[in-house]
Each structure stands twice: as structure tokens, then as C-alpha cells.
Amino acid sequence: MSIPSRYKTVAVASAFSPRFKHVLAEAKRIRDRFSADLHKIDVVVAGALEKEVVLHPFLGNVARRLVREAACAVMLFTHPDVKPKPLRRIVLVADHSEHALHALKKTLGFAAAESCERLYVIRIITAFDKARASIRADAGEGEKSRTKDEDEDALERFVLSAGATEVPIEARCIRGNTGLAASDFVQSVKADLLVVPMQKNDGAIQPLPSNIAWITDVIPCNLWVIR
């Protein structure tokens, strides 16, 4: 399996809060995983949590802007630790694009370094997605909506296209009325890290697809946005 280029420089975002040393320790872990320097900017590491209400932690304002506007990759830690715990369960959101495949390969390299117990590759399919696909197909602007089995097969092919790996992978299509079904899944498997591929935004605020837009508010675990 070919591994995409590693991050060469890592930056730490902090308001010098009581958690600064915790975030710095997490940044050191990321630096070590990618054999990078800790100061410039290929990936920004920051704390994420603003507050927690029942089952749903919320992003702080700075973390939210990093997700939307940063021109580089971002890693947000909900509960940074001065002695970082291994990220044993990782969830990656896939959409079958070339960028998502690049993100999967990068994640596989990182997951191997973390001795990840399981990587879940998920495809979020909402009722809105299905309805939109059906309308586009009827208008002759796209392929017809896939069946459940076809969705599962397509995701399996996507995972296999990343090449051989020793990281245990489980592919899942997550269906629900809204994208928050994916957040519920992340929590149900007790994921340590959620990986979201996003195209670079050239300095502009980037709208997220509707089925993943919740990530700018609700953060179910540590988050890695790959640009």
C-alpha cells in the first residue's frame, strides 16, 4: 500500500488555558507519528470542547472556525491528556471521492502507528440523500439510487482500493433521517477519533455536505479533518 506524504510541520493552537500542556502533549504525539517538526503549519492541533450536554459535546468557537476555515489539516482533542492514550478505535467518513481515498490511505498509516484495534469506514446515507439522488436520476442528471446491497458493495470496493493493510477494517453504511445518525454510531462504538476528509477551501468558509454538517457544532470524540 502506498502511504500519502506525511505532515512535515505541526502547529499548536492555544489560548494558554489550563489545558495547554495537555494539548501540547497531544501535539507531540502527532509530531512523533508523522516524524514532523512542531511549529509550522501542515496540521493544526487544538482543544475542541466548549461544553457538554446529554450525550453531545459541543465545539468551542475557535475550534469551529478551524474546522470551517483552516487551509490545512486540523486535529481537535475533546479531552487532551498530558499522557496521551492510544487511539484504538477510529471512524473515517467516506464519500468514494479521490480525496476520501487519499484520506483513507493517510488514516491507515496513522492507525497502524497507533496500533488501532479497528478502523470503521462509514458512508453516511440520509433520507435526503436518497431523495436527491432519485430526483437527479429522474431528471437524467445522475445514476439511479443504489439499493442497500449496492451501497454496501460500493463501500467495500472503495476500502479495497486503498490496498493491503494489517489494520482491521469494518465498512458500514450508516442510514438515518439526518447525519446525526453517524454521530450516534461514533459514540456507540466508543470511537477515539473521527476522521473527516474535506477539500481545501482556499481561504473561504467551506460549506459541509448536509450529512456531515453537524460536525461544526457537535463533536462526538477527537476529530481529524484532512484537507
C-alpha positions in Angstrom: 0.0 0.0 0.0 1.4 3.4 -0.9 1.2 5.8 2.0 0.5 9.5 1.2 3.1 12.1 2.1 3.4 12.7 5.8 2.7 16.0 7.6 6.1 17.8 7.9 5.2 20.6 10.3 2.7 20.7 13.2 1.3 23.8 14.9 -0.4 24.0 18.3 -3.4 26.3 18.8 -4.0 27.5 22.4 -5.3 30.4 24.4 -2.9 29.4 27.2 -5.8 27.8 29.1 -5.2 25.3 31.9 -5.4 22.6 29.2 -2.4 24.0 27.2 0.0 21.3 28.4 -2.5 18.6 27.6 -2.9 19.9 24.0 0.8 20.3 23.7 1.3 16.6 24.7 -1.3 15.5 22.1 0.6 17.6 19.5 3.8 15.9 20.4 2.1 12.5 19.8 1.1 13.7 16.3 4.6 15.0 15.6 6.1 11.7 16.6 3.6 9.7 14.4 4.4 11.8 11.3 8.1 12.4 12.1 7.4 16.1 11.8 8.7 19.4 13.2 6.5 21.0 15.9 5.9 24.7 14.8 4.8 25.4 11.2 1.7 24.6 9.6 0.7 21.4 7.8 -1.7 20.4 10.5 -3.1 22.3 13.5 -3.6 20.6 16.8 -6.1 22.2 19.3 -8.5 21.5 22.1 -12.1 21.2 21.0 -14.6 21.2 23.8 -16.8 24.1 24.7 -19.4 22.3 26.9 -21.2 19.0 27.3 -24.9 18.4 27.5 -26.6 15.0 27.5 -24.6 12.8 25.1 -23.4 15.7 22.9 -20.2 17.7 23.5 -20.2 21.0 21.6 -17.2 22.7 19.8 -15.8 25.9 21.0 -15.8 29.0 18.8 -12.1 28.8 17.9 -12.4 25.1 17.1 -15.4 25.6 15.0 -13.6 28.2 12.9 -10.6 25.9 12.4 -12.9 23.2 11.1 -14.6 25.6 8.6 -11.8 27.9 7.6 -8.3 26.4 8.2 -6.4 25.9 5.0 -4.5 22.9 6.4 -5.5 19.7 8.3 -6.9 20.1 11.8 -6.8 17.8 14.8 -9.1 18.6 17.7 -8.9 16.8 21.1 -12.0 16.8 23.3 -10.1 15.7 26.4 -6.4 16.2 25.8 -4.1 14.4 28.2 -0.5 15.0 29.3 0.0 11.3 28.8 -2.0 10.7 25.5 -3.9 7.5 25.4 -3.7 5.3 22.3 -6.4 5.9 19.7 -7.7 2.3 19.5 -11.0 2.8 17.6 -11.1 5.2 14.6 -14.0 6.1 12.3 -13.5 7.6 8.9 -16.3 9.2 6.8 -16.0 8.2 3.2 -17.7 9.5 0.0 -15.9 7.5 -2.7 -14.0 10.6 -3.9 -10.3 10.6 -4.7 -9.7 12.9 -1.8 -11.5 10.5 0.5 -9.3 7.7 -0.8 -6.2 9.8 -0.1 -7.6 10.4 3.4 -8.2 6.7 3.9 -4.6 5.8 3.0 -3.2 8.5 5.3 -5.5 7.3 8.1 -4.3 3.7 7.6 -0.7 4.8 8.2 -1.7 6.7 11.3 -3.9 3.8 12.6 -1.0 1.3 12.2 1.2 3.6 14.2 -1.4 3.8 16.9 -1.9 0.0 17.0 -5.5 0.7 16.2 -7.8 -2.2 17.1 -10.4 -1.3 14.4 -10.9 1.3 11.7 -14.5 1.8 10.8 -15.0 3.3 7.3 -18.6 4.6 7.1 -20.8 6.1 4.3 -23.5 8.4 5.6 -26.8 8.0 3.7 -29.7 10.1 4.8 -33.3 10.2 3.6 -32.4 13.5 2.0 -29.5 11.9 0.1 -31.8 9.2 -1.3 -34.5 11.6 -2.3 -32.0 13.9 -4.1 -30.4 11.0 -5.9 -33.8 9.9 -7.1 -34.7 13.4 -8.3 -31.4 13.7 -10.2 -31.9 10.3 -11.8 -35.4 11.1 -12.9 -34.1 14.3 -14.5 -31.3 12.4 -16.3 -28.6 14.2 -14.3 -27.2 11.2 -12.4 -27.3 7.5 -11.8 -30.3 5.9 -10.2 -30.3 5.5 -6.5 -28.4 2.4 -5.3 -30.1 -0.4 -3.4 -28.9 -1.2 0.1 -26.7 -4.1 -1.2 -25.3 -1.9 -3.9 -24.3 0.7 -1.4 -22.6 -1.9 0.8 -20.7 -3.3 -2.2 -19.6 0.1 -3.4 -18.2 0.9 0.0 -16.3 -2.4 0.2 -14.8 -1.7 -3.2 -13.7 1.7 -2.0 -12.0 0.2 1.0 -10.2 -2.4 -1.0 -8.9 0.2 -3.4 -6.7 1.6 -0.7 -4.5 -1.5 -0.9 -3.3 -4.1 1.6 -3.1 -3.3 5.3 -2.8 -5.0 8.6 -5.2 -2.6 10.2 -8.6 -4.3 10.9 -11.2 -2.5 8.9 -15.0 -2.7 9.1 -17.1 -0.9 6.4 -20.6 0.3 7.3 -23.3 2.3 5.6 -25.0 4.5 8.2 -28.6 5.3 7.4 -30.9 7.7 9.2 -33.2 10.7 8.8 -30.3 13.1 9.5 -26.5 12.9 9.5 -26.6 12.8 13.3 -27.1 9.0 12.9 -23.4 9.0 12.2 -22.6 10.8 15.5 -24.7 8.2 17.3 -22.7 5.5 15.6 -19.4 7.0 16.6 -20.5 7.1 20.2 -21.9 3.5 20.0 -18.6 2.1 19.0 -16.8 4.3 21.6 -14.6 5.8 18.9 -11.4 7.6 20.0 -11.0 9.5 16.7 -13.4 10.6 13.9 -11.7 11.4 10.5 -13.5 13.7 8.1 -12.0 14.4 4.6 -12.6 17.9 3.4 -11.4 19.6 0.2 -9.1 22.6 0.7 -11.1 25.8 0.8 -8.6 28.5 -0.5 -9.3 30.7 2.5 -13.1 30.8 2.1 -15.7 29.4 4.6 -16.4 25.9 3.2 -20.0 24.6 3.5 -20.0 20.9 4.5 -22.3 18.3 2.9 -25.6 18.2 4.8 -25.0 14.7 6.1 -21.8 15.8 7.9 -22.6 19.5 8.7 -23.3 18.6 12.3 -19.6 18.3 12.9 -19.2 22.1 13.2 -21.3 22.0 16.3 -21.4 18.5 17.8 -18.2 16.6 18.3 -18.6 13.0 19.5 -14.9 12.3 20.0 -11.5 13.6 18.9 -11.6 14.9 15.3 -9.2 14.9 12.4 -10.1 17.0 9.4 -7.9 16.0 6.4 -7.5 18.7 3.7 
